[in-house]
């Protein structure tokens, strides 16, 4: 017979489910922003530039040369601009960290961890320049093998439209954001930019200025 003083405590079995690894997607924000901005800018600006030239010139060589020049100049400009911009942001955040540390001298702060979360200017510049070149190569390849002028413009528009949707989708997947909104923003913005550039260039070219 079991004594009343014998207390049996049943220990729960180790049935803990494996914890899901937490990933802070905000850490991707800096380079993802630079990459999406660079790819979109390269795609839209070079396509708009080529279509603007195509509005007044039917020669495919002129379009390709103009697009290639836009690719090189734009990639360098994006890299420099992104580097300077992110470095300025970095200086401001580091200065703010120093001010906060002086105000909280009595509290321990994980300075190394905070520094790891700061933006990297070189990473942002490289991502922006590379993405710009990737975006800019799309209209160049689309126009390179089409001899007919009108068909060439249509193919460039179709290729840019498809690429804008792809870039928007990739950015949404990497950043875990709504894909439809991301694609719609890029698509509408790209169409507007190309339409304005083509229309203004066509107007200036037809007026003989």
Buried (B, 14 or more C-beta within 10 A) or exposed (E): EEEEEEEEEEEEEEEEEEEEEEEEEEEBEBBBBBBBBBBBBBBBBBBBBBBBBBBEBEEBEBBBEBBBEBBEEBBEBBBEBBBEBBBEBBEEBEEEBEEEEEEEEEEEEEEEEBEEEBBBBEBBBBBBBBBBBBBBBBBBBBBEEBEEBEEBBEBBBEBBBEBBBBBBBBBBEBBEEEBEEBBBBBBEBBBEBBEEBBEEBBEEBEEEE
